[in-house]
Amino acid sequence: MSEHALIGRRVNVLDKGWIELVDLMPHPDAGVSGDLAIVNAARVSFLGESKGGERDKALLFYLMRHRHTSPFEMVEFKFRVRAPLVTWWQWVRHRTWSFNAQSGRYTPFKEEDFYVPEVWRRQAEDNKQASAGELTGPEGEVLSRDLVAFYAEGYRLYEKALQMGVAREMARLFLPGFAVYYTWVAKVDAHNLMHFLHLRMADDAQYEIRVYARAIYEHFFKPALPWTAEAFERYVLNPTG
Ligand SMILES: Cc1cc2nc3c(=O)[nH]c(=O)nc-3n(C[C@H](O)[C@H](O)[C@H](O)COP(=O)(O)OP(=O)(O)OC[C@H]3O[C@@H](n4cnc5c(N)ncnc54)[C@H](O)[C@@H]3O)c2cc1C
């Protein structure tokens, strides 16, 4: 896929979420790929320029292997993301991103703005923070029905408060907090995106953020930066020693 086609591309995540690439630096119109922008930045160290395919790729791999990270900050991704608050709660801990969020004080929420999981995961026994396995059969179906009924009741009370003239900023106290979907704009450079992906694609990350990280990696990062992704997999994600 060409870098032009990546901009504006939207990928669905979870039941009602999505990620869209709004902008990329270097922009495809600049005529230099993201990988080459990284290599060219590194060559400034000794005032050189691109030396052609194989040598450029070898330099990029050298940078990744030796954690020479600043050239990777020369590439930037800007996304629009719709995700439930349970995902944002973890995402905003990454201080190297820039965010701008939809305002629940300004925009009223709609009834379908809540996350309903496809499956209920069981509490892991060996890790207090993790899940392991799934609840199957009627138990899961009952929980899903309960959850939807809970959302409907919260939303009914939210609307009731609005109708009584309560400000949106207060009426939202009735909404099921972790489940509500918000849309954000989120910008990050490739170095800090790799840090995020390393942590949030890992098995110990919560599923509801892992699927966003995985979607960013597969649908945007890899096609935009194929050499960088290859080096990232070799030296960071799956190092062999
Ligand atoms: C599986 C998992 C479980 C977690 N559990 C918890 C939990 O129980 N409780 C909890 O509070 N958090 C938890 N976190 C969040 C975690 O502690 C980090 O806040 C989060 O992953 C962001 O990582 P970061 O600070 O490296 O990233 P960023 O904020 O993007 O920062 C990137 C890097 O920049 C540097 N940096 C950025 N800001 C500063 C600064 N002010 N001072 C010094 N260096 C800085 C650091 O080197 C940092 O690694 C968890 C994260 C994961 C992945």
Ligand as a Chemical Component Dictionary entry (heavy atoms), coordinates in Angstrom:
data_LIG
# 
_chem_comp.id                   LIG 
_chem_comp.type                 NON-POLYMER 
_chem_comp.pdbx_formal_charge   0 
_chem_comp.three_letter_code    LIG 
# 
loop_
_chem_comp_atom.comp_id 
_chem_comp_atom.atom_id 
_chem_comp_atom.alt_atom_id 
_chem_comp_atom.type_symbol 
_chem_comp_atom.charge 
_chem_comp_atom.model_Cartn_x 
_chem_comp_atom.model_Cartn_y 
_chem_comp_atom.model_Cartn_z 
_chem_comp_atom.pdbx_ordinal 
LIG C1  C1  C 0 1.324  -4.009 31.631 1  
LIG C2  C2  C 0 1.309  -2.651 32.262 2  
LIG C3  C3  C 0 0.827  -2.486 33.553 3  
LIG C4  C4  C 0 0.799  -1.215 34.155 4  
LIG N1  N1  N 0 0.307  -1.087 35.419 5  
LIG C5  C5  C 0 0.282  0.141  35.994 6  
LIG C6  C6  C 0 -0.227 0.312  37.333 7  
LIG O1  O1  O 0 -0.647 -0.628 37.983 8  
LIG N2  N2  N 0 -0.262 1.569  37.854 9  
LIG C7  C7  C 0 0.198  2.639  37.158 10 
LIG O2  O2  O 0 0.161  3.761  37.681 11 
LIG N3  N3  N 0 0.694  2.506  35.910 12 
LIG C8  C8  C 0 0.748  1.294  35.312 13 
LIG N4  N4  N 0 1.236  1.167  34.046 14 
LIG C9  C9  C 0 1.675  2.374  33.323 15 
LIG C10 C10 C 0 3.224  2.493  33.354 16 
LIG O3  O3  O 0 3.693  2.626  34.680 17 
LIG C11 C11 C 0 3.658  3.715  32.531 18 
LIG O4  O4  O 0 3.134  4.898  33.132 19 
LIG C12 C12 C 0 3.161  3.664  31.102 20 
LIG O5  O5  O 0 3.388  2.391  30.542 21 
LIG C13 C13 C 0 3.885  4.721  30.280 22 
LIG O6  O6  O 0 5.237  4.314  30.156 23 
LIG P1  P1  P 0 6.407  5.381  30.065 24 
LIG O7  O7  O 0 6.416  6.292  31.245 25 
LIG O8  O8  O 0 7.662  4.603  29.797 26 
LIG O9  O9  O 0 5.969  6.148  28.707 27 
LIG P2  P2  P 0 6.038  7.688  28.343 28 
LIG O10 O10 O 0 5.292  8.518  29.304 29 
LIG O11 O11 O 0 5.644  7.775  26.876 30 
LIG O12 O12 O 0 7.537  8.043  28.451 31 
LIG C14 C14 C 0 8.514  7.451  27.586 32 
LIG C15 C15 C 0 9.854  7.534  28.278 33 
LIG O13 O13 O 0 10.191 8.910  28.422 34 
LIG C16 C16 C 0 10.833 9.111  29.676 35 
LIG N5  N5  N 0 10.024 10.057 30.442 36 
LIG C17 C17 C 0 8.814  10.592 30.109 37 
LIG N6  N6  N 0 8.402  11.457 31.027 38 
LIG C18 C18 C 0 9.354  11.470 31.986 39 
LIG C19 C19 C 0 9.497  12.161 33.207 40 
LIG N7  N7  N 0 8.614  13.039 33.643 41 
LIG N8  N8  N 0 10.592 11.906 33.941 42 
LIG C20 C20 C 0 11.537 11.048 33.520 43 
LIG N9  N9  N 0 11.470 10.352 32.374 44 
LIG C21 C21 C 0 10.386 10.572 31.615 45 
LIG C22 C22 C 0 10.962 7.754  30.334 46 
LIG O14 O14 O 0 12.193 7.200  29.981 47 
LIG C23 C23 C 0 9.860  6.952  29.687 48 
LIG O15 O15 O 0 10.096 5.563  29.674 49 
LIG C24 C24 C 0 1.279  -0.085 33.434 50 
LIG C25 C25 C 0 1.773  -0.259 32.137 51 
LIG C26 C26 C 0 1.785  -1.514 31.549 52 
LIG C27 C27 C 0 2.308  -1.657 30.134 53 
# 
loop_
_chem_comp_bond.comp_id 
_chem_comp_bond.atom_id_1 
_chem_comp_bond.atom_id_2 
_chem_comp_bond.value_order 
_chem_comp_bond.pdbx_ordinal 
LIG C1  C2  SING 1  
LIG C2  C3  SING 2  
LIG C2  C26 DOUB 3  
LIG C3  C4  DOUB 4  
LIG C4  N1  SING 5  
LIG C4  C24 SING 6  
LIG N1  C5  DOUB 7  
LIG C5  C6  SING 8  
LIG C5  C8  SING 9  
LIG C6  O1  DOUB 10 
LIG C6  N2  SING 11 
LIG N2  C7  SING 12 
LIG C7  O2  DOUB 13 
LIG C7  N3  SING 14 
LIG N3  C8  DOUB 15 
LIG C8  N4  SING 16 
LIG N4  C9  SING 17 
LIG N4  C24 SING 18 
LIG C9  C10 SING 19 
LIG C10 O3  SING 20 
LIG C10 C11 SING 21 
LIG C11 O4  SING 22 
LIG C11 C12 SING 23 
LIG C12 O5  SING 24 
LIG C12 C13 SING 25 
LIG C13 O6  SING 26 
LIG O6  P1  SING 27 
LIG P1  O7  DOUB 28 
LIG P1  O8  SING 29 
LIG P1  O9  SING 30 
LIG O9  P2  SING 31 
LIG P2  O10 DOUB 32 
LIG P2  O11 SING 33 
LIG P2  O12 SING 34 
LIG O12 C14 SING 35 
LIG C14 C15 SING 36 
LIG C15 O13 SING 37 
LIG C15 C23 SING 38 
LIG O13 C16 SING 39 
LIG C16 N5  SING 40 
LIG C16 C22 SING 41 
LIG N5  C17 SING 42 
LIG N5  C21 SING 43 
LIG C17 N6  DOUB 44 
LIG N6  C18 SING 45 
LIG C18 C19 SING 46 
LIG C18 C21 DOUB 47 
LIG C19 N7  SING 48 
LIG C19 N8  DOUB 49 
LIG N8  C20 SING 50 
LIG C20 N9  DOUB 51 
LIG N9  C21 SING 52 
LIG C22 O14 SING 53 
LIG C22 C23 SING 54 
LIG C23 O15 SING 55 
LIG C24 C25 DOUB 56 
LIG C25 C26 SING 57 
LIG C26 C27 SING 58 
# 
